Amino acid sequence: MRSCAGEDESLDHGGDILDTSFVDLGYDSIALLEAAAFIKREYEVALNDDDIDVQETPQVFLDKVNGVLVRQAAL
């Protein structure tokens, strides 16, 4: 996320952030779209733009990516 959002690598959100909303972490919709594009390029996992919501948390985002991976593996 940091490299996709262009965030300063020295910032430390500290601790467990999986259940903190992206808004509270300082990420906007553009950052999430960039992360989704990176994941698609690097791992061939495509999320729909409708699946990306800044009110969600990193855990929800990971769950969606993992869900796509499970569906792809089942094919």
Secondary structure, DSSP 4 states (H G I P E B T S, - for coil): -HHHHT--TT----S--TTS-HHHHT--HHHHHHHHHHHHHHH--PPPGGG--TTS-HHHHHHHHHHHHHHHHH-
